[in-house]
Amino acid sequence: MKRTILYIGLVATIIILAGVTYYHYFYRRQTTGIVNYIKERDKETILDLFKKNWYWLVSEYSKDFSPELMLEHRAHDKSPQSYGSVTIKVILENGVPVGFVSYYMKKFYEGFIWFLAVTEEARNKKYGGELLQTALDDLKKRGAKYVRLITRTNNYPAQALYKKLGFREMRRDEKFIDYEKIIDS
């Protein structure tokens, strides 16, 4: 009887250690830097960023936008044809997601930076610039000749970042500014 209990305890310990090792290897192996989005690790943080920064991230004209749909299907709209078209990169700080960028090829030569956000605690650490540069590099590899994005007219920190990385203002109205960056070959 004691042997059976010891055997069961040993097996349970091995299973727990295997689970912890698996989690650490696949979800926490890179503790700092930019990585691909993993739902189990990143979804909650990204949804929280949307909740806290909805005004800055989503236009009031986008009445049917769903961050859950974007994250679940990596899609820029509800049509099944767009499923899988959005790339989401996450920046980790000590294994914890603290920001993300999402982007896609809008047309054959046009890349589009859709969302860029960093948690309040991780701001002023240049993470936004790192995420944006990663997206630009990836879109260039995919054949983008220019990249566009949109921000609010009162989002001055974002405007400074975009100008620093070579974006130029294309159009402005009372609420939004469209930016474009020509990608060097």
TORMIKE-385180 format. One record per residue: x, y, z of N, C-alpha, C in turn; residue in three letters. Coordinates in steps of 0.1 Angstrom, whole numbers, plus 2048, in hexadecimal, padded with zeros to 3 digits. Example, Ala and Ser with C-alpha at 12.3 -4.5 7.8 and 13.67 -1.06 7.14 Angstrom:
BEGIN
8847C784E87B7D384E8847DF84EALA8807EA8478897F584788180084FSER
# end
This chain:
BEGIN
8087F480080080080080980D800MET81380D80981C81880982381A7FCLYS82780F7F682E8107E98258167DEARG8198127DE80F8187D480E8277D6THR80C82B7E380B8397E58188417E1ILE82383B7E48308417E08318427D1LEU82D8377CA82D8367BC8248417B6TYR8188427BB80F84D7B681485B7B8ILE81A85D7C482086A7C782C86D7BDGLY8348637BA83F8657B183A8687A3LEU83086179E82A863791824871790VAL81D87579B81788379B82288D79BALA82C88C7A28378957A283E896794THR84088B78E84588B78083C893776ILE82F89077782689776E8268A6771ILE8268AA77D8268B87808338BF77BILE83E8B977D84B8BE77984B8BF769LEU8468B57638458B575483D8C174FALA8318C37568298CE75282F8DC754GLY8368DD76083E8EA7628498EC758VAL8508E175585B8E274B8558E673DTHR84A8DF7398438E272C83F8F172CTYR8398F673683490473784090D735TYR84A90B73D85691373D85D91372FHIS85E90872986590771D85D90D712TYR85090B71184991070684391E708PHE84092271483A92F71684393A71DTYR84D93672485593F72B86493E727ARG86793771D87693471A87D941717ARG87694B71087C95870E876961718GLN87F96772187996F72B87897E728THR88098271F87F99071B88299170CTHR87A99970587B99B6F786E99A6EFGLY86F99A6E28639996DA86198B6D5ILE8559866D78529786D38449786CCVAL84196C6C683496B6C08299696CBASN81E96E6C781296D6D080F95E6D3TYR80D95B6E080894E6E57FC9516EDILE7F094C6E97E494F6F07E494D6FFLYS7E99427037E993E7117F194871AGLU7FB94E71480495771B80096571AARG7FB96970E7FA97770B7EC97D70AASP7E29747087D49797057CF983710LYS7D197F71D7CB9877287D2995728GLU7DF9957267E59A27267E19AB71BTHR7DF9A670F7DB9AE7037CC9B2705ILE7C49AA70A7B69AE70D7B69B9717LEU7BE9B87217BF9C272B7C49D0725ASP7CD9CF71C7D29DB7157C79E170ELEU7BF9D97077B39DF7007A99E5709PHE7A79DE71479D9E471E7A19F1723LYS7AE9F27277B39FF72D7B6A0A723LYS7B8A067167BCA1070C7B3A10700ASN7A6A0D70279DA0C6F779DA186EETRP79CA246F579BA306ED7A7A326E4TYR7B3A2E6E97C0A306E17C1A266D6TRP7BBA1A6D87BEA0F6CF7B3A0E6C4LEU7A7A116C879BA0D6BF794A1A6BBVAL791A1C6AF789A276AA77BA256ADSER774A306B0766A2F6B375EA2B6A6GLU765A2C69A75EA2768E75FA1868DTYR767A11695768A0369575F9FC69FSER7529FE69D7489FA6A77479EA6A9LYS74B9E369F74A9D46A17589CD6A3ASP7639D56A67709CF6A876F9C76B5PHE7769BB6B47779B26C07859AE6C2SER78C9B26CD7999AE6CF79A99E6D1PRO78F9996D678F98A6D878F9836CAGLU7889886C07889826B37969846ADLEU79C9906AE7A99926A97B39886AEMET7B29866BB7BC97D6C27B996E6BFLEU7AC96B6BE7A995D6BB7AC9586ADGLU7A99616A47AA95E6967B696568EHIS7BC96E6957C797668F7C297C682ARG7B69836847AF9886787AD99767AALA7AD99E66F7AA9AD67079B9B066DHIS7939A666A7859A866977E99A66BASP77199A66A76A98D66D769983662LYS76E98765676E97E64B77897364CSER77496664A77D95B64B78995C642PRO78896463779496662F79F96D636GLN79C9756407A797C6477AC975652SER7A79696567AC9616617BA95E65FTYR7C39606687D195D6687D9967661GLY7D397365D7DB97D6557E298765FSER7DE98766B7E49916757EF98A67CVAL7FB99167D80698D685805994693THR80798D69E8089946AB8159906B1ILE81D99A6B58299986BC82799E6CALYS82E9986D482C99C6E283A99F6E7VAL83B9A96EF8489AC6F68479A7704ILE85199F70985199971685C9A171ELEU8589A272B8629A873586299E740GLU86D99774286E98C74D86398274BASN86097E73F85697373C84897873CGLY84598573F83898A73F835993733VAL82A99172C82799A7218249A8726PRO82A9B271F8289C07238249C9717VAL8239C370C81F9CB70081D9C26F4GLY8179C86E98159C06DD8149C96D1PHE8169C36C58139CA6B980C9C06B0VAL8029C56A87FC9BC69F7FC9C3691SER7FE9BB6878009C16797FC9B766FTYR7FB9BC6627F89B26577FB9B964ATYR7FB9B26407FC9B76327EE9BB62DMET7EC9C862C7DF9CC6287DC9CB619LYS7E79CD6117E79CB6027F49C55FFLYS7F69C35F28029BB5EE80F9C25F3PHE8109CF5F281C9D65F681A9DF602TYR80F9DE60980B9E761480A9DF621GLU8139E262A8119DD6388099E6640GLY8039E164B7FB9E96537FD9E5662PHE8029EF66A8039ED6787F69F067EILE7F09E66847E29E76897E19EC697TRP7E89E56A07E89E96AE7F79E96B4PHE7F99F26BD8069F26C48039F76D2LEU8069F06DC8039F46EA80D9EE6F3ALA8109F56FE8199F17098129F4716VAL8139EB71F80D9ED72C8139FA733THR80BA0073B80FA0C74181CA0B749GLU81DA007508299FD7588369FC750GLU8349F87438409F573A843A01730ALA83CA0C73283EA1772884BA1E72CARG850A2572285CA2D723869A24724ASN867A1771F873A0E71E876A0B710LYS871A12706873A106F886DA046F2LYS8649FD6F985E9F16F48559F46E8TYR84E9FF6E8846A026DC84EA036D0GLY85AA0A6D0863A0B6C58689FD6C0GLY86B9F46CA8709E76C78659DF6C0GLU8599E06C584E9D86BF84B9DE6B1LEU84B9EB6AF8489F16A28539ED698LEU85F9EE69C86A9EA69386A9DB68FGLN8669D36988649C56958599C368ATHR84E9CA68C8439C96828489CE675ALA84F9DA6748549DF66885E9D5661LEU8679CF6688709C66638699BA65DASP85F9B56648579A965F84F9AD653ASP8499B86538419BC64784A9BE63BLEU8569C363D85F9C56328639B762CLYS8659AD6358689A063085D99A628LYS85199E62B8459996248429A1617ARG84A9AB6148499B26078439C0608GLY8409C561483B9D26158449DD610ALA83F9E56088479F16038449FD60BLYS8399FD612835A0861B82CA02626TYR82CA09631824A0463D81CA10642VAL810A0E645807A1864A802A15658ARG7FEA1F65F7F8A1E66C7F0A2B66FLEU7E7A2A6797DFA3567C7E0A3768CILE7E0A446907DFA4769E7D6A536A0THR7D3A556AC7CBA616B07D3A6E6AFARG7CDA796AC7D4A866AC7D9A8A6B9THR7D4A856C47D8A896D17E1A7E6D8ASN7E6A756D07EFA6A6D57FDA6F6D2ASN802A786D980FA7E6D681BA756D8TYR81BA6C6E2827A636E3827A596D7PRO81CA556D281CA4C6C7821A536BAALA81DA606B9821A686AD830A6A6ADGLN836A6C6B9844A6E6BA84BA616B6ALA846A566BB84DA496B784CA476A8LEU841A496A283FA46694848A4F68CTYR849A5C68F852A65688861A6168ALYS864A5D696872A58699876A4D690LYS86CA4468D86FA3868586CA3A676LEU86BA4767286AA4A66485CA4B65EGLY852A4A665844A4C660842A5A65DPHE83AA5D652836A6A64F827A6B64FARG822A77653814A7965380EA7A645GLU804A726427FEA726357F0A7A635MET7E9A796407DCA7F6407D8A8164FARG7D0A8B6517CCA8F65F7BEA9465EARG7B6A906687A9A9766A7A8A9B679ASP79DA9E67E79CAA368C79FA98696GLU79EA8B6927A0A8069C7ACA77699LYS7B0A7568C7BAA6B6897C4A7067FPHE7D0A6A6807DBA6D6777DFA60671ILE7E0A606637E5A5465C7F4A57659ASP7FCA4D65C80AA4D65A80EA43650TYR81AA4564981FA3C64082EA3C640GLU834A3063F842A2F63E846A27631LYS84EA2D629853A2661D85EA1D622ILE85EA1061E868A06622873A06618ILE87FA0861D88BA0861588E9F9611ASP8919F86048949EA5FF8A29E5603SER
# end
